Amino acid sequence: MHAPLPGSNLCHNSHTTDRLLIEGREMQQVDVAVIGAGLAGLSAARTLVAAGKTVAVLEARDRVGGRTMGGALRNGVPVELGGQWIGPTQDVVAELVAELGLSTFATFDEGAGLTVVDGAVIRYTDETFGLPDETAAEVGRLWVELETLAASITTDTPWETDGAEEFDRQTLDTWLCANTEDTLARRFFRLLVPALFSAESPEMSLLHFLFYLRSGTSLATLVATTGGAQERRVTGGTHLISERIAAELGDAVRLGTVVRTIRQDADGVVVEYEGGSVTADRVIVAVPPTLAGRLRYVPPLPALRDGLTQQMPAGSVIKFQVGYETPFWRADGLNGFALSVDDAFGLVLDNSPQDGSCGVLVGFIEGAHARTAALLTAEERRALVVSALVKYFGPQAAEPFDLVEQDWNAEEFTRGCYGGRLGAGVWTQYGTALAAPIDRIHWAGAETATVWNGYMDGAVRSGYRAADEVLTAHSRTEGRSA
């Protein structure tokens, strides 16, 4: 721990860090500063504290949780306004949930799904998504080709994959146009991509798409409910993960703390925020790349890292939780899952509470549709959503008792979801800078994960990785000192 500055007013907290008040500005001295109290930052901090290090977690918002966020319907039923599902092979976040004394339950997935194409609402119970036979076969062929290509990706270093430059110089949409003349098959994938990324197929490189598939096991895993990424939910909401870690860390977590500048030199780092600063040996930046790029760094970051953050925008999404007195669609043999090639509100799932005490449909407006819908009034968006639900599920969907929306692009300290993406050419030119430490600065966040990139599991993994980097650096320093 750094020595207190002479002549200062020294305050102690329960985590044995030092806070000083000098000329009206608060200063704190810790081993490690962590910027961001989402799953990545909190997981890193928890690991460091367990290893005996002092930490300060600086969060600009008035809450923890980052891109997870709790909400409630008018009847008190909790709903998730951000990331919410856990699936097979997401073992790290599942283990953390259990460690924190939380439980999960299965997402409802019994009955037929719906696909909407050119005004027709099609029920299906197989793997065709209700598409016409010829298009279903073509989608299946493209699906296999993409899965095969994704299996070749080296997730730790995607830019070193055989053929990486060829994959990276084209967008996913370019690949689709070159590989099929079935216009409905293209439309289907152009719907599926925003459902996964909240971005459009022309907005990302083929390499990024393949890397993402590989990091999340497979395309089949990413889109599935049972057996896939949407399989389970955390009882009470995923925001409880962050809240319980924050409770463990106590006053090491500081809310409403807007970081502006990171200074580093041979002796350590100074993280300056509005109203004070933290001095530390190292800092973990655990915010989305688009936000990390808005901080000031002294000395400036290398051009490669700076260039990366300029080319990794977040997706666009507005999430809706729509409450009904009962999950009436179940009585009609539907599982609540709907995909619409026609509509802006094009992805819906059953999000009812485990006890079925009411019905909840969760849905999304994503990508280009989200950017357009953001210009509407809340009443206009509500009408758009409800009219789509009536089309999918019938007149009973016309009168929800509540509708809650969350526009993630409007969040000052998020600026979009689900995560950052890389356009054509970026992985092979800038990918090496994504997670590589810069002297005393380390990077965490779901975008830096090589397994389950963009998901809660990936965020936790990235926090653990960054904490391990810091602990390794500390042990080397201590070894030299000895």
C-alpha positions in Angstrom: 0.0 0.0 0.0 1.2 3.5 -0.8 2.1 5.7 2.1 -0.3 8.5 3.1 0.6 11.9 1.9 1.9 14.1 4.7 -0.4 16.7 6.1 -3.6 15.0 4.8 -6.8 14.0 6.4 -6.8 10.2 6.5 -10.0 8.2 6.5 -10.2 4.4 6.7 -12.8 2.1 5.3 -13.6 -1.6 6.0 -11.3 -2.8 3.2 -8.2 -1.2 4.6 -7.7 1.2 1.7 -6.7 4.8 2.5 -8.9 7.8 1.5 -7.5 11.2 1.8 -9.1 14.6 1.4 -6.7 17.3 0.0 -8.0 20.7 -1.0 -11.5 19.4 -1.4 -10.5 16.5 -3.6 -10.7 12.9 -2.4 -7.7 10.7 -3.0 -7.5 7.0 -2.4 -4.6 4.6 -2.4 -5.0 0.9 -3.3 -3.2 -1.9 -5.0 -5.6 -2.1 -8.0 -8.1 0.3 -9.4 -11.0 -1.3 -11.4 -13.0 0.9 -13.7 -16.5 -0.5 -14.2 -18.8 -2.4 -11.8 -20.3 -4.8 -14.3 -19.7 -8.6 -14.2 -16.1 -8.2 -15.6 -15.0 -5.6 -13.2 -16.6 -7.1 -10.1 -15.3 -10.6 -10.9 -11.8 -9.2 -11.2 -12.1 -7.2 -8.0 -13.5 -10.2 -6.1 -10.6 -12.3 -7.3 -8.1 -9.7 -6.2 -9.6 -9.2 -2.8 -9.5 -13.0 -2.3 -5.8 -12.9 -3.1 -5.2 -10.2 -0.4 -5.1 -7.1 -2.6 -6.9 -3.8 -1.9 -9.1 -2.5 -4.6 -11.3 0.4 -5.6 -14.0 -0.3 -8.1 -15.1 3.0 -9.8 -18.5 2.9 -11.4 -20.0 5.9 -13.2 -23.6 4.7 -12.8 -25.7 4.8 -9.7 -25.9 1.0 -9.7 -23.7 -2.0 -10.3 -24.4 -4.6 -13.0 -23.3 -2.9 -16.2 -25.2 -4.5 -19.1 -27.3 -6.5 -16.7 -30.1 -4.6 -15.1 -33.0 -5.5 -12.9 -36.6 -4.2 -13.4 -40.1 -5.1 -12.3 -43.5 -5.2 -13.8 -46.4 -3.3 -12.2 -47.4 -6.5 -10.3 -43.9 -6.8 -8.7 -42.7 -9.6 -10.9 -38.9 -9.1 -11.5 -37.7 -8.9 -15.2 -34.3 -8.4 -16.7 -33.7 -5.3 -18.7 -30.3 -6.4 -19.8 -28.4 -9.7 -20.2 -30.4 -12.6 -18.7 -29.8 -16.1 -20.0 -27.3 -18.8 -19.1 -26.8 -22.0 -21.2 -24.7 -25.1 -21.5 -20.9 -24.7 -21.4 -21.3 -21.3 -19.7 -19.7 -23.0 -16.7 -17.9 -20.1 -15.3 -20.9 -17.8 -14.7 -22.9 -20.8 -13.6 -20.3 -21.6 -11.0 -20.3 -18.0 -9.8 -24.1 -18.0 -9.5 -23.9 -21.1 -7.3 -21.1 -19.6 -5.2 -23.2 -16.5 -4.5 -26.2 -18.6 -3.3 -28.4 -17.9 -6.4 -30.4 -20.4 -8.3 -31.6 -20.8 -11.9 -34.7 -22.1 -13.6 -35.4 -23.3 -17.1 -36.8 -21.0 -19.7 -40.2 -22.2 -20.9 -39.8 -24.0 -24.2 -42.7 -26.4 -24.7 -44.8 -26.2 -27.8 -44.6 -24.7 -31.3 -42.6 -21.7 -32.4 -43.7 -19.1 -34.9 -42.1 -17.6 -38.0 -43.6 -14.6 -39.8 -42.8 -14.3 -43.5 -44.6 -12.0 -46.0 -47.6 -11.6 -43.7 -48.0 -15.4 -43.0 -47.7 -16.6 -39.4 -46.3 -20.1 -39.6 -46.2 -22.6 -36.7 -43.5 -25.2 -36.6 -42.1 -27.8 -34.2 -39.0 -29.0 -36.1 -35.7 -27.3 -37.0 -36.9 -25.7 -40.2 -38.2 -22.4 -38.6 -41.3 -23.0 -40.6 -39.6 -21.9 -43.8 -40.6 -23.3 -47.2 -38.9 -26.6 -48.0 -36.5 -25.2 -50.7 -35.5 -22.2 -48.5 -35.2 -24.4 -45.4 -32.8 -26.7 -47.3 -30.8 -23.7 -48.4 -30.7 -22.2 -44.9 -29.5 -25.6 -43.7 -26.7 -25.7 -46.3 -25.5 -22.2 -45.5 -25.8 -23.0 -41.7 -23.5 -26.1 -42.2 -21.0 -24.0 -44.2 -20.8 -21.3 -41.6 -20.4 -23.9 -38.8 -17.6 -25.6 -40.7 -15.8 -22.3 -41.3 -16.3 -21.3 -37.6 -14.8 -24.6 -36.5 -11.5 -23.5 -38.1 -11.2 -20.3 -36.1 -8.5 -20.0 -33.5 -10.4 -18.1 -30.8 -7.3 -17.0 -28.8 -5.8 -15.4 -31.9 -8.4 -15.2 -34.7 -6.1 -13.1 -36.9 -3.7 -16.1 -37.1 -6.4 -18.5 -38.4 -5.7 -20.0 -41.8 -7.5 -17.8 -44.3 -8.1 -15.0 -41.7 -7.4 -12.2 -44.1 -9.8 -13.6 -46.7 -12.5 -13.9 -44.0 -11.8 -10.5 -42.7 -11.8 -8.5 -45.9 -15.5 -9.4 -46.5 -18.6 -8.7 -44.5 -21.0 -11.4 -43.5 -23.5 -9.9 -45.9 -21.0 -10.1 -48.8 -20.5 -13.7 -48.1 -24.3 -14.4 -48.0 -24.8 -12.7 -51.4 -21.9 -14.7 -52.9 -23.1 -18.0 -51.5 -26.8 -18.1 -52.2 -29.3 -16.7 -54.6 -32.3 -17.6 -52.4 -33.6 -14.2 -51.3 -35.6 -15.6 -48.4 -32.6 -17.4 -47.1 -30.7 -14.1 -47.1 -33.6 -12.4 -45.4 -33.6 -15.1 -42.7 -29.9 -14.7 -41.9 -30.3 -10.9 -42.0 -32.9 -11.4 -39.3 -30.8 -13.9 -37.3 -27.7 -11.6 -37.2 -29.4 -8.7 -35.4 -30.9 -11.2 -33.0 -27.4 -12.2 -32.0 -25.5 -9.0 -32.4 -28.0 -6.1 -32.5 -26.2 -5.2 -35.7 -26.7 -5.8 -39.4 -24.9 -8.4 -41.5 -23.1 -5.7 -43.6 -21.8 -4.1 -40.3 -19.4 -6.9 -39.3 -16.6 -8.9 -40.9 -17.1 -12.6 -41.7 -14.2 -13.3 -39.5 -15.9 -11.6 -36.5 -19.1 -13.6 -37.1 -17.2 -16.9 -37.3 -15.1 -16.1 -34.2 -18.3 -15.3 -32.3 -19.9 -18.6 -33.3 -16.8 -20.5 -32.3 -16.4 -18.7 -29.0 -20.1 -19.6 -28.2 -19.7 -23.2 -29.2 -21.8 -23.1 -32.4 -24.5 -21.2 -34.2 -27.0 -23.9 -33.1 -26.0 -23.3 -29.5 -26.3 -19.5 -29.8 -29.9 -19.6 -31.2 -31.4 -22.5 -29.2 -33.4 -22.2 -26.0 -33.3 -25.7 -24.5 -29.7 -26.9 -25.0 -28.6 -23.4 -26.0 -27.7 -20.0 -24.8 -31.2 -19.1 -23.7 -31.7 -22.3 -21.6 -31.9 -20.9 -18.1 -32.6 -17.7 -16.1 -31.3 -16.6 -12.7 -34.1 -16.5 -10.1 -34.8 -12.9 -9.3 -32.7 -11.6 -12.2 -29.0 -11.6 -13.3 -28.4 -8.2 -11.8 -28.3 -10.1 -8.4 -24.9 -11.6 -9.4 -23.3 -8.1 -9.4 -25.3 -6.9 -6.4 -24.1 -9.8 -4.3 -20.5 -9.4 -5.3 -20.7 -5.7 -4.6 -22.1 -6.5 -1.1 -19.1 -8.7 -0.5 -16.8 -5.9 -1.6 -18.5 -3.3 0.5 -17.3 0.3 0.2 -14.6 -0.8 -2.2 -17.3 -0.2 -4.8 -17.9 3.5 -5.5 -21.0 4.5 -7.5 -21.5 7.8 -9.3 -17.8 8.0 -9.9 -17.1 9.2 -13.5 -13.5 8.4 -14.5 -12.0 10.9 -17.0 -8.2 10.3 -17.1 -5.7 7.4 -16.5 -2.1 8.5 -15.9 0.7 5.9 -15.6 4.4 6.0 -15.2 7.1 3.7 -13.8 5.8 4.1 -10.2 2.1 3.4 -10.7 -1.2 4.7 -12.0 -3.4 7.6 -11.1 -7.1 7.3 -12.1 -8.7 10.7 -12.0 -12.5 11.0 -11.7 -14.9 13.9 -11.2 -14.0 15.0 -7.6 -11.0 12.9 -6.8 -8.4 10.3 -7.8 -7.2 6.8 -7.0 -3.5 5.9 -6.9 -2.7 2.3 -7.6 0.0 -0.1 -8.8 -2.2 -1.2 -11.7 -5.6 -0.5 -13.2 -8.2 -2.8 -14.9 -10.4 -1.1 -17.4 -13.6 -3.1 -17.5 -15.9 -1.0 -19.6 -17.0 -1.5 -23.3 -14.3 -0.6 -25.8 -16.3 2.3 -27.1 -16.3 3.8 -23.6 -12.7 2.9 -22.9 -11.8 4.9 -26.0 -13.4 8.0 -24.6 -11.1 8.1 -21.6 -7.9 10.2 -21.6 -4.7 8.4 -21.2 -1.4 10.0 -20.2 0.8 9.1 -21.9 -1.4 8.4 -24.9 -2.3 4.8 -25.8 -0.4 3.2 -28.7 -2.0 3.9 -32.0 -3.0 0.3 -32.5 -5.1 0.2 -29.3 -6.6 3.7 -30.0 -7.5 2.6 -33.6 -9.2 -0.5 -32.3 -11.5 1.4 -30.0 -12.5 3.7 -32.8 -13.6 0.7 -34.8 -15.5 -1.3 -32.3 -19.0 0.2 -32.0 -21.8 -1.4 -29.9 -25.0 -2.8 -31.3 -28.3 -1.1 -31.2 -31.2 -2.6 -29.2 -34.3 -1.7 -27.4 -35.6 -4.5 -25.1 -39.2 -4.9 -24.1 -40.9 -6.8 -21.3 -44.6 -7.2 -21.8 -46.8 -8.5 -19.0 -50.1 -10.3 -19.3 -52.5 -11.8 -16.7 -51.6 -15.3 -17.9 -49.2 -16.9 -20.4 -52.2 -17.4 -22.7 -50.1 -18.6 -25.7 -49.2 -21.8 -23.8 -52.9 -22.9 -23.9 -52.7 -22.5 -27.7 -49.7 -24.9 -27.8 -47.1 -22.2 -28.4 -43.8 -21.8 -26.6 -43.7 -18.0 -27.0 -40.8 -18.0 -29.4 -41.4 -15.9 -32.6 -39.2 -14.7 -35.4 -40.5 -12.2 -37.9 -38.8 -11.4 -41.2 -41.4 -8.7 -41.7 -41.5 -6.7 -38.5 -39.2 -4.4 -36.6 -40.2 -6.2 -33.4 -38.9 -9.4 -34.8 -37.7 -11.6 -31.9 -39.9 -12.7 -29.0 -39.5 -15.4 -26.2 -41.5 -16.5 -23.2 -40.1 -14.8 -20.2 -42.8 -15.6 -17.6 -41.9 -16.2 -14.0 -41.2 -19.8 -13.0 -44.5 -20.2 -11.1 -46.5 -19.0 -14.1 -48.3 -16.4 -11.9 -48.5 -14.1 -15.0 -47.4 -14.2 -18.6 -44.4 -12.2 -19.8 -43.1 -12.0 -23.3 -39.7 -10.5 -23.9 -38.8 -9.1 -27.2 -36.3 -6.9 -29.0 -36.0 -4.2 -31.7 -32.5 -4.5 -33.0 -30.0 -3.1 -35.4 -31.3 -0.7 -38.0 -34.8 -1.1 -36.7 -33.7 0.0 -33.2 -32.1 3.2 -34.6 -35.3 4.0 -36.4 -37.5 3.1 -33.4 -35.5 5.3 -31.1 -36.8 8.3 -33.0 -40.4 7.4 -32.2 -42.2 8.3 -29.0 -42.7 5.8 -26.2 -46.4 5.5 -27.1 -45.5 4.9 -30.8 -43.1 2.2 -29.8 -45.6 0.6 -27.5 -48.2 0.5 -30.4 -45.6 -1.0 -32.7 -44.8 -3.8 -30.2 -48.4 -4.6 -29.2 -49.5 -4.7 -32.9 -46.8 -7.2 -33.7 -47.7 -9.3 -30.7 -51.3 -9.4 -31.8 -50.2 -10.5 -35.2 -48.1 -13.3 -33.7 -50.3 -14.5 -30.8 -53.8 -13.2 -31.5 -56.2 -10.7 -30.0 -55.4 -11.7 -26.4 -52.0 -9.9 -26.9 -53.8 -6.6 -27.4 -54.1 -5.6 -23.7 -50.9 -6.1 -21.7 -51.2 -4.9 -18.1 -47.6 -3.5 -18.4 -44.9 -2.8 -20.9 -41.4 -1.9 -19.9 -38.7 -0.8 -22.3 -35.0 -0.3 -22.1 -33.1 1.5 -24.9 -29.4 0.6 -24.3 -28.1 3.1 -26.8 -29.6 5.9 -24.7 -27.5 4.8 -21.7 -24.7 7.3 -21.3 -22.4 4.7 -19.7 -23.2 1.8 -22.1 -23.9 3.4 -25.5 -25.3 0.2 -26.9 -25.7 -3.6 -26.6 -25.2 -6.5 -26.8 -21.6 -5.8 -27.3 -18.9 -4.4 -29.6 -18.3 -5.8 -33.1 -15.5 -5.6 -35.6 -16.1 -4.5 -39.2 -14.2 -5.8 -42.3 -10.5 -5.7 -41.9 -10.4 -4.8 -38.2 -9.6 -8.2 -36.7 -6.5 -8.8 -38.8 -5.2 -5.2 -38.5 -6.0 -4.4 -34.8 -7.0 -7.6 -33.1 -3.7 -8.1 -31.2 -4.6 -4.9 -29.2 -7.9 -6.1 -27.9 -6.9 -7.6 -24.6 -3.1 -7.0 -24.5 -2.0 -5.0 -21.3 -0.4 -1.6 -21.9 2.2 -1.4 -19.2 0.1 -1.0 -16.0 -3.3 -0.9 -17.8 -5.2 -4.2 -18.2 -8.4 -4.7 -20.1 -11.5 -6.7 -19.2 -15.1 -7.0 -20.5 -17.2 -9.4 -22.5 -15.6 -8.1 -25.8 -12.2 -9.3 -24.7 -13.2 -12.9 -23.9 -12.1 -15.8 -26.1 -14.8 -18.1 -24.8 -18.4 -16.9 -24.8 -17.4 -13.5 -26.2 -20.2 -11.0 -25.7 -22.0 -13.0 -23.0 -22.1 -12.9 -19.2 -19.9 -15.9 -19.0 -17.4 -14.2 -21.2 -17.5 -11.1 -19.1 -16.7 -13.1 -15.9 -13.9 -15.1 -17.7 -12.4 -11.8 -18.8 -12.5 -10.4 -15.2 -10.7 -13.5 -13.9 -8.1 -13.3 -16.7 -7.4 -9.6 -16.0 -7.1 -10.3 -12.3 -4.6 -13.1 -13.0 -2.5 -10.8 -15.1 -2.4 -8.3 -12.3 -1.5 -10.9 -9.7 1.2 -12.4 -11.9 2.7 -8.9 -12.4 2.6 -8.3 -8.6 4.3 -11.6 -7.9 7.1 -10.7 -10.4 7.6 -7.3 -8.8 7.6 -8.8 -5.3 10.1 -11.4 -6.5 12.5 -8.8 -7.8 12.1 -6.8 -4.5 13.0 -9.9 -2.5 
